[in-house]
Amino acid sequence: MKLLVTAAQGQVGHALTTQKKDSTIEIISLPRQQLDITDPISLQSAIEQVKPDVLVNAAAYTAVDKAESDTAAAYRVNETGAENLARACKQIGISLIHISTDYVYSGEKVQPYTEDDATGPLNVYGASKLAGDRAIAAILEEHIILRTSWVFGLHGNNFVKTMLRLGKERDELRIIDDQRGGPTAAEDIAITILTLCQAIQSRKAAWGLYHYSGQPTTSWFGFATAIFNRAKAMGFDLGVSVKPIPSTDYPTPATRPKSTILDCSKLKNRYNIDQPDWRERLDAIILAECGGQK
Ligand SMILES: NC(=O)c1ccc[n+]([C@@H]2O[C@H](COP(=O)([O-])OP(=O)(O)OC[C@H]3O[C@@H](n4cnc5c(N)ncnc54)[C@H](OP(=O)(O)O)[C@@H]3O)[C@@H](O)[C@H]2O)c1
């Protein structure tokens, strides 16, 4: 089976590109310069060249705050791009695995969100991703949309790297404690996507919408504290003190949902995929970011 992966240089795209080779799955990932999902001609030429069995879309406009003022660009990638991919897959009869976000929900539900819960994005990024999810579901039956949250990985920019950088520069950090979610390692998303591909390959796929996030659930403050505690345990004591603050003390252009805990039992029931423990993915990043200083 051949996979064509978009956004080879994104966190998830890169994690997929660096997965150990599986003799039955060949992964070809292309950067934006070679496959622009907003450009149907670029898309068609990549598909003709690679001739994939499954298309995996890891590309997105992910700048949550910038999207508030750059709305057309966010929709161009997250809605029109997703629509282009679904149409291309339908035309040649292949399936699409697409990644979406917890920010499609309003965050007012205290209990975990299931795939059947009503959406209600609070910001342009979430609304544009939701529009993409809907476009795919309307065009292509053979799709899997994986809604995930708080993604971090070795490659690219993310909260873990930002904390480690700021922790080296400052004595104190004030971190939001009233937004809750599940940090998810890009590496684990990549492994899950390969498991889904194996199911597609053996014709055991159950199409549709799924939630996938790491556990345990935490706040950004809890996430930051875990990062610094783990760094200290590994011998990198950054000596920074972390203080919890409410969201109102850190205004941003985009409003974020308060609680987007994802119920991932549908993925477990249909594909036997467990929620990974995100804490186990911290060491590699801490080592990469702090390894030169003890
Ligand atoms: N990051 C998170 O915390 C988070 C949370 C929940 C869900 N997600 C979802 O998870 C998926 C992967 O996110 P990520 O964290 O890996 O994102 P990322 O690191 O920001 O990577 C996004 C990638 O998409 C590429 N891209 C943007 N526009 C494109 C286009 N028109 N054609 C092709 N490629 C394009 C970007 O390329 P350039 O850099 O060249 O622009 C970049 O490589 C996305 O669907 C995102 O919505 C992410």
PDBQT file of the ligand as one rigid body, heavy atoms in Angstrom, charges set to zero:
ROOT
HETATM    1  N1  LIG A 301      -0.791  21.868  16.442  1.00  0.00    +0.000 N 
HETATM    2  C1  LIG A 301      -1.812  21.576  17.250  1.00  0.00    +0.000 C 
HETATM    3  O1  LIG A 301      -1.756  21.830  18.457  1.00  0.00    +0.000 OA
HETATM    4  C2  LIG A 301      -3.024  20.881  16.707  1.00  0.00    +0.000 A 
HETATM    5  C3  LIG A 301      -4.102  20.625  17.580  1.00  0.00    +0.000 A 
HETATM    6  C4  LIG A 301      -5.213  19.957  17.084  1.00  0.00    +0.000 A 
HETATM    7  C5  LIG A 301      -5.267  19.564  15.760  1.00  0.00    +0.000 A 
HETATM    8  N2  LIG A 301      -4.235  19.855  14.938  1.00  0.00    +0.000 N 
HETATM    9  C6  LIG A 301      -4.332  19.460  13.532  1.00  0.00    +0.000 C 
HETATM   10  O2  LIG A 301      -3.328  18.504  13.268  1.00  0.00    +0.000 OA
HETATM   11  C7  LIG A 301      -2.905  18.604  11.910  1.00  0.00    +0.000 C 
HETATM   12  C8  LIG A 301      -1.406  18.679  11.849  1.00  0.00    +0.000 C 
HETATM   13  O3  LIG A 301      -0.999  19.826  12.590  1.00  0.00    +0.000 OA
HETATM   14  P1  LIG A 301       0.534  20.133  12.891  1.00  0.00    +0.000 P 
HETATM   15  O4  LIG A 301       0.624  20.499  14.314  1.00  0.00    +0.000 OA
HETATM   16  O5  LIG A 301       1.382  19.054  12.310  1.00  0.00    +0.000 OA
HETATM   17  O6  LIG A 301       0.675  21.471  12.033  1.00  0.00    +0.000 OA
HETATM   18  P2  LIG A 301       1.975  22.291  11.661  1.00  0.00    +0.000 P 
HETATM   19  O7  LIG A 301       3.185  21.741  12.320  1.00  0.00    +0.000 OA
HETATM   20  O8  LIG A 301       1.615  23.722  11.822  1.00  0.00    +0.000 OA
HETATM   21  O9  LIG A 301       2.089  21.953  10.117  1.00  0.00    +0.000 OA
HETATM   22  C9  LIG A 301       1.140  22.365   9.186  1.00  0.00    +0.000 C 
HETATM   23  C10 LIG A 301       1.761  22.110   7.852  1.00  0.00    +0.000 C 
HETATM   24  O10 LIG A 301       0.800  22.387   6.826  1.00  0.00    +0.000 OA
HETATM   25  C11 LIG A 301       1.504  22.967   5.755  1.00  0.00    +0.000 C 
HETATM   26  N3  LIG A 301       0.605  23.696   4.880  1.00  0.00    +0.000 N 
HETATM   27  C12 LIG A 301      -0.036  24.859   5.120  1.00  0.00    +0.000 A 
HETATM   28  N4  LIG A 301      -0.737  25.213   4.020  1.00  0.00    +0.000 NA
HETATM   29  C13 LIG A 301      -0.544  24.253   3.095  1.00  0.00    +0.000 A 
HETATM   30  C14 LIG A 301      -0.986  24.054   1.770  1.00  0.00    +0.000 A 
HETATM   31  N5  LIG A 301      -1.778  24.950   1.159  1.00  0.00    +0.000 N 
HETATM   32  N6  LIG A 301      -0.600  22.955   1.102  1.00  0.00    +0.000 NA
HETATM   33  C15 LIG A 301       0.212  22.048   1.689  1.00  0.00    +0.000 A 
HETATM   34  N7  LIG A 301       0.707  22.189   2.920  1.00  0.00    +0.000 NA
HETATM   35  C16 LIG A 301       0.323  23.281   3.626  1.00  0.00    +0.000 A 
HETATM   36  C17 LIG A 301       2.506  23.878   6.419  1.00  0.00    +0.000 C 
HETATM   37  O11 LIG A 301       3.514  24.210   5.516  1.00  0.00    +0.000 OA
HETATM   38  P3  LIG A 301       4.265  25.638   5.673  1.00  0.00    +0.000 P 
HETATM   39  O12 LIG A 301       4.961  25.585   6.997  1.00  0.00    +0.000 OA
HETATM   40  O13 LIG A 301       5.164  25.662   4.490  1.00  0.00    +0.000 OA
HETATM   41  O14 LIG A 301       3.191  26.665   5.661  1.00  0.00    +0.000 OA
HETATM   42  C18 LIG A 301       2.998  22.975   7.545  1.00  0.00    +0.000 C 
HETATM   43  O15 LIG A 301       4.036  22.140   7.105  1.00  0.00    +0.000 OA
HETATM   44  C19 LIG A 301      -3.649  19.806  11.332  1.00  0.00    +0.000 C 
HETATM   45  O16 LIG A 301      -4.778  19.352  10.649  1.00  0.00    +0.000 OA
HETATM   46  C20 LIG A 301      -4.081  20.588  12.553  1.00  0.00    +0.000 C 
HETATM   47  O17 LIG A 301      -5.248  21.339  12.293  1.00  0.00    +0.000 OA
HETATM   48  C21 LIG A 301      -3.101  20.489  15.373  1.00  0.00    +0.000 A 
ENDROOT
TORSDOF 0
